[in-house]
Amino acid sequence: MIKFPNQSRSYDRTRRAVHFWGSDSAIEASFFIEEDALKRLQPGACHEADFLNAFDRNRDVICATAAKVYVRGSRGSYDLVASQFSKVA
């Protein structure tokens, strides 16, 4: 089972996504949540600081979604996209 004890995250300008990590025993997996997904969670986000804030405010739902797509030993990184998140009303 993957967990997300590492609270660090960073904005990756090249991928236009926030990068964060999870761990499954000794296995570490990288996750990227794209800007459009963060905009869906926090409409109006448009700058790096906004995207990091959106990640922090929605960490629980982002990590829950990441846990659903994670497959142990399947690959080194996972991309979370807007279609995996409900629109905010």
C-alpha positions in Angstrom: 0.0 0.0 0.0 1.4 3.4 -1.0 1.6 6.2 1.6 2.6 9.8 1.3 4.6 10.6 4.4 7.0 13.0 2.5 5.3 16.4 2.6 7.7 17.9 0.0 6.5 18.9 -3.4 7.9 21.0 -6.2 6.7 22.7 -9.3 8.2 21.3 -12.5 8.1 24.1 -15.2 9.0 21.7 -18.0 6.1 19.3 -17.3 3.8 22.1 -16.0 3.0 20.0 -13.0 3.5 19.6 -9.3 5.8 16.8 -8.5 5.4 14.7 -5.3 6.4 11.3 -4.0 4.9 8.3 -2.4 6.5 5.2 -0.8 5.5 1.6 -0.7 7.8 -0.1 1.7 11.3 0.5 0.2 9.8 1.5 -3.2 9.5 5.2 -4.0 7.2 6.4 -6.8 7.1 9.8 -8.4 3.8 11.5 -9.1 3.0 14.6 -11.2 -0.3 16.4 -11.1 -0.7 18.6 -14.2 -1.8 22.2 -14.1 -5.2 21.6 -15.6 -6.0 19.1 -12.8 -4.9 21.7 -10.2 -7.0 24.3 -11.9 -10.0 22.0 -11.7 -9.4 21.7 -7.9 -8.7 25.4 -7.5 -10.2 27.5 -10.3 -8.2 30.7 -10.9 -4.8 29.1 -10.3 -2.4 30.4 -12.9 1.1 30.8 -11.4 3.6 28.5 -9.8 2.7 29.7 -6.3 -1.0 29.2 -7.1 -0.4 25.6 -8.2 1.6 24.8 -5.1 -1.1 26.3 -2.9 -3.7 24.3 -4.8 -1.7 21.2 -4.2 -1.4 21.9 -0.4 -5.1 22.7 0.0 -6.1 19.6 -1.8 -3.4 17.2 -0.7 -5.8 14.6 0.7 -7.9 14.2 -2.5 -4.7 14.3 -4.7 -3.0 11.6 -2.6 -6.2 9.5 -2.6 -6.3 9.7 -6.4 -2.6 8.9 -6.6 -3.1 5.8 -4.5 -5.9 4.6 -6.8 -3.7 4.8 -9.9 -0.6 3.3 -8.3 0.4 -0.2 -9.2 3.4 -1.6 -7.2 6.5 -2.1 -9.3 4.6 -1.0 -12.5 6.5 2.1 -13.3 8.6 4.9 -11.8 6.2 7.8 -12.2 2.5 8.5 -12.6 0.7 11.4 -14.2 -2.5 12.7 -12.6 -4.7 14.5 -15.1 -7.8 16.7 -14.9 -10.3 14.0 -15.9 -9.4 12.1 -12.7 -10.8 15.0 -10.5 -14.3 16.3 -10.1 -14.9 20.0 -11.0 -15.3 22.3 -8.0 -18.7 23.8 -7.8 
